[in-house]
Amino acid sequence: MIEIGYKNGEKILVNLFDNPISKKLIDTYSNSPTDSYEQISAYNLFNNNYDNRNENTDIISKHWGEILKGLDGMKELGNAVNVNFPNEFDFSQETLNTLHRIFTYVDLYHFNEISEYPYCDNYSHPTNVSWEEYHSVVDKINCGVHSLESWVKPTDNHIFARENFDVPSILYCVKNYSTFNMNWCEFDSEEYKQNFNFLSYDKSNLVILRETILGKSPLTSFINDDNPTLPDCTGRFATDGSLSILLDDDLQKLYKSDNFNSWCSSYGKTPSDFPLEFAIGYVEDSSNELEYFLDKESELQSIKWI
């Protein structure tokens, strides 16, 4: 069970599914500090600021500059990318898709998940810096991409999702520690199959693991109109303990929609072929309606895995 407590005494109780994964999660996080979480309430996962881009050129240029610094850093370390990018952001989702893959493939190559790195002609890990130092250089690209993704011209898939689904949720996120200092719970190949079971549950208010993915989830790939069959489109291989409570069944409806099914079909797949979400349980009880907690970010007191 997960007990989510607030300063005013309000509580949410999450019943974990009866399986070995739940025991593993409890064993991993039961001794974690109960105040190590922060709450983020998401009213719409698909918001987009493209229409306001002209009033925010300074911040957009700043984030694009960070991406260029990351690319220059790779070049200085002997890994110049073989893709040309403009001096200013072109607001193209395809541009961000490529840049994000330049980052994710560095990690996949490092961990021997891929044998070739297609974005450099002669790619190799720099010998004069540590992996952590090299990763911090390339991560500038990743951070820039995520900072710019709300300003991009939305794809047709993005517009469809935004206009038809709110997917209200409450995200409980482990506070911002370095990736290398997180308390990770990794899943083996059998446990990873839980990513494919999301649409099989009929419980209300499912609780899912946050998108801690080295790459993109199928949902993000759909929104970005990206290729979900590439090796950096995955489910959750690991978690830092962050989780989301779904307040309705909008997410299930999106995955069952004709648009999502057609997108899957365009790659010769069905939704069941993709690791959609990693559900770990459902809300069993709460001291108030779940919508009550949406604006209570500052009131969160503790999260206990028991």
TAGIRA-V984819 format. One record per residue. N is the residue number from 0. PHI is phi in whole degrees, 0 to 359 (NA if undefined). OMEGA is omega in whole degrees, 0 to 359 (none if undefined). Layout:
n=N phi=PHI omega=OMEGA
n=N phi=PHI omega=OMEGA
This chain:
n=0 phi=NA omega=172
n=1 phi=242 omega=177
n=2 phi=251 omega=180
n=3 phi=253 omega=186
n=4 phi=246 omega=180
n=5 phi=241 omega=186
n=6 phi=298 omega=181
n=7 phi=270 omega=177
n=8 phi=94 omega=178
n=9 phi=292 omega=183
n=10 phi=217 omega=170
n=11 phi=234 omega=178
n=12 phi=248 omega=180
n=13 phi=252 omega=176
n=14 phi=269 omega=179
n=15 phi=279 omega=178
n=16 phi=299 omega=181
n=17 phi=277 omega=178
n=18 phi=207 omega=182
n=19 phi=298 omega=180
n=20 phi=297 omega=180
n=21 phi=299 omega=178
n=22 phi=298 omega=180
n=23 phi=296 omega=179
n=24 phi=295 omega=179
n=25 phi=296 omega=178
n=26 phi=299 omega=183
n=27 phi=284 omega=191
n=28 phi=245 omega=183
n=29 phi=295 omega=180
n=30 phi=258 omega=178
n=31 phi=287 omega=176
n=32 phi=304 omega=184
n=33 phi=288 omega=179
n=34 phi=257 omega=184
n=35 phi=271 omega=181
n=36 phi=249 omega=167
n=37 phi=232 omega=183
n=38 phi=258 omega=174
n=39 phi=230 omega=181
n=40 phi=264 omega=182
n=41 phi=252 omega=178
n=42 phi=277 omega=177
n=43 phi=206 omega=182
n=44 phi=290 omega=193
n=45 phi=246 omega=178
n=46 phi=299 omega=182
n=47 phi=213 omega=184
n=48 phi=250 omega=184
n=49 phi=305 omega=183
n=50 phi=293 omega=181
n=51 phi=256 omega=187
n=52 phi=297 omega=184
n=53 phi=290 omega=177
n=54 phi=269 omega=185
n=55 phi=227 omega=184
n=56 phi=295 omega=182
n=57 phi=295 omega=182
n=58 phi=291 omega=178
n=59 phi=295 omega=179
n=60 phi=296 omega=179
n=61 phi=299 omega=182
n=62 phi=291 omega=177
n=63 phi=296 omega=177
n=64 phi=298 omega=177
n=65 phi=295 omega=177
n=66 phi=298 omega=180
n=67 phi=297 omega=176
n=68 phi=297 omega=178
n=69 phi=296 omega=178
n=70 phi=295 omega=177
n=71 phi=295 omega=179
n=72 phi=297 omega=176
n=73 phi=298 omega=180
n=74 phi=297 omega=180
n=75 phi=297 omega=180
n=76 phi=265 omega=173
n=77 phi=96 omega=182
n=78 phi=236 omega=176
n=79 phi=289 omega=181
n=80 phi=284 omega=183
n=81 phi=262 omega=177
n=82 phi=240 omega=178
n=83 phi=268 omega=178
n=84 phi=236 omega=181
n=85 phi=288 omega=177
n=86 phi=289 omega=178
n=87 phi=235 omega=182
n=88 phi=299 omega=182
n=89 phi=262 omega=176
n=90 phi=64 omega=180
n=91 phi=266 omega=176
n=92 phi=295 omega=178
n=93 phi=298 omega=176
n=94 phi=299 omega=180
n=95 phi=293 omega=178
n=96 phi=301 omega=180
n=97 phi=293 omega=180
n=98 phi=298 omega=180
n=99 phi=296 omega=180
n=100 phi=288 omega=174
n=101 phi=301 omega=177
n=102 phi=287 omega=186
n=103 phi=296 omega=181
n=104 phi=290 omega=173
n=105 phi=299 omega=179
n=106 phi=292 omega=181
n=107 phi=297 omega=178
n=108 phi=292 omega=181
n=109 phi=299 omega=183
n=110 phi=265 omega=175
n=111 phi=61 omega=175
n=112 phi=276 omega=173
n=113 phi=228 omega=184
n=114 phi=262 omega=180
n=115 phi=228 omega=177
n=116 phi=250 omega=191
n=117 phi=282 omega=187
n=118 phi=263 omega=172
n=119 phi=225 omega=181
n=120 phi=287 omega=179
n=121 phi=222 omega=186
n=122 phi=279 omega=173
n=123 phi=202 omega=177
n=124 phi=287 omega=179
n=125 phi=302 omega=183
n=126 phi=268 omega=185
n=127 phi=260 omega=176
n=128 phi=222 omega=178
n=129 phi=285 omega=177
n=130 phi=300 omega=180
n=131 phi=298 omega=179
n=132 phi=293 omega=179
n=133 phi=296 omega=180
n=134 phi=298 omega=180
n=135 phi=295 omega=177
n=136 phi=290 omega=183
n=137 phi=291 omega=181
n=138 phi=295 omega=174
n=139 phi=301 omega=178
n=140 phi=294 omega=180
n=141 phi=300 omega=181
n=142 phi=297 omega=179
n=143 phi=296 omega=179
n=144 phi=299 omega=182
n=145 phi=292 omega=177
n=146 phi=287 omega=183
n=147 phi=264 omega=189
n=148 phi=295 omega=178
n=149 phi=281 omega=181
n=150 phi=261 omega=186
n=151 phi=285 omega=174
n=152 phi=293 omega=187
n=153 phi=293 omega=175
n=154 phi=284 omega=176
n=155 phi=300 omega=178
n=156 phi=296 omega=179
n=157 phi=297 omega=180
n=158 phi=298 omega=178
n=159 phi=302 omega=181
n=160 phi=296 omega=182
n=161 phi=296 omega=185
n=162 phi=278 omega=187
n=163 phi=240 omega=185
n=164 phi=221 omega=176
n=165 phi=271 omega=185
n=166 phi=48 omega=178
n=167 phi=294 omega=182
n=168 phi=205 omega=173
n=169 phi=243 omega=180
n=170 phi=260 omega=174
n=171 phi=251 omega=191
n=172 phi=248 omega=174
n=173 phi=299 omega=185
n=174 phi=301 omega=195
n=175 phi=290 omega=172
n=176 phi=257 omega=175
n=177 phi=297 omega=179
n=178 phi=308 omega=184
n=179 phi=281 omega=180
n=180 phi=251 omega=179
n=181 phi=291 omega=173
n=182 phi=269 omega=186
n=183 phi=275 omega=170
n=184 phi=249 omega=185
n=185 phi=265 omega=182
n=186 phi=251 omega=177
n=187 phi=280 omega=187
n=188 phi=297 omega=179
n=189 phi=288 omega=179
n=190 phi=293 omega=180
n=191 phi=300 omega=181
n=192 phi=298 omega=178
n=193 phi=299 omega=177
n=194 phi=299 omega=185
n=195 phi=262 omega=187
n=196 phi=259 omega=191
n=197 phi=304 omega=185
n=198 phi=282 omega=180
n=199 phi=272 omega=183
n=200 phi=267 omega=178
n=201 phi=250 omega=179
n=202 phi=283 omega=173
n=203 phi=277 omega=175
n=204 phi=54 omega=176
n=205 phi=296 omega=177
n=206 phi=247 omega=184
n=207 phi=237 omega=176
n=208 phi=286 omega=177
n=209 phi=296 omega=182
n=210 phi=283 omega=174
n=211 phi=271 omega=188
n=212 phi=230 omega=173
n=213 phi=277 omega=184
n=214 phi=139 omega=182
n=215 phi=226 omega=171
n=216 phi=282 omega=174
n=217 phi=302 omega=179
n=218 phi=297 omega=178
n=219 phi=296 omega=178
n=220 phi=298 omega=177
n=221 phi=296 omega=181
n=222 phi=299 omega=181
n=223 phi=276 omega=186
n=224 phi=50 omega=181
n=225 phi=257 omega=183
n=226 phi=276 omega=184
n=227 phi=280 omega=181
n=228 phi=266 omega=179
n=229 phi=283 omega=190
n=230 phi=293 omega=179
n=231 phi=262 omega=169
n=232 phi=260 omega=189
n=233 phi=220 omega=168
n=234 phi=266 omega=182
n=235 phi=272 omega=173
n=236 phi=276 omega=183
n=237 phi=200 omega=176
n=238 phi=221 omega=172
n=239 phi=261 omega=181
n=240 phi=99 omega=179
n=241 phi=285 omega=185
n=242 phi=211 omega=178
n=243 phi=231 omega=170
n=244 phi=259 omega=177
n=245 phi=275 omega=184
n=246 phi=271 omega=175
n=247 phi=208 omega=183
n=248 phi=255 omega=179
n=249 phi=301 omega=183
n=250 phi=295 omega=176
n=251 phi=298 omega=180
n=252 phi=297 omega=179
n=253 phi=299 omega=182
n=254 phi=295 omega=179
n=255 phi=266 omega=184
n=256 phi=290 omega=178
n=257 phi=298 omega=181
n=258 phi=297 omega=180
n=259 phi=292 omega=179
n=260 phi=295 omega=179
n=261 phi=294 omega=178
n=262 phi=297 omega=177
n=263 phi=300 omega=182
n=264 phi=298 omega=181
n=265 phi=295 omega=176
n=266 phi=250 omega=179
n=267 phi=73 omega=185
n=268 phi=232 omega=170
n=269 phi=238 omega=179
n=270 phi=306 omega=181
n=271 phi=292 omega=179
n=272 phi=279 omega=185
n=273 phi=248 omega=178
n=274 phi=280 omega=193
n=275 phi=292 omega=182
n=276 phi=210 omega=179
n=277 phi=251 omega=180
n=278 phi=278 omega=181
n=279 phi=241 omega=181
n=280 phi=171 omega=183
n=281 phi=206 omega=178
n=282 phi=287 omega=179
n=283 phi=269 omega=182
n=284 phi=201 omega=174
n=285 phi=210 omega=184
n=286 phi=284 omega=179
n=287 phi=207 omega=174
n=288 phi=302 omega=185
n=289 phi=299 omega=178
n=290 phi=299 omega=178
n=291 phi=302 omega=187
n=292 phi=276 omega=186
n=293 phi=301 omega=183
n=294 phi=253 omega=183
n=295 phi=254 omega=182
n=296 phi=306 omega=184
n=297 phi=284 omega=183
n=298 phi=265 omega=181
n=299 phi=300 omega=182
n=300 phi=249 omega=186
n=301 phi=202 omega=170
n=302 phi=228 omega=183
n=303 phi=239 omega=172
n=304 phi=266 omega=187
n=305 phi=228 omega=none
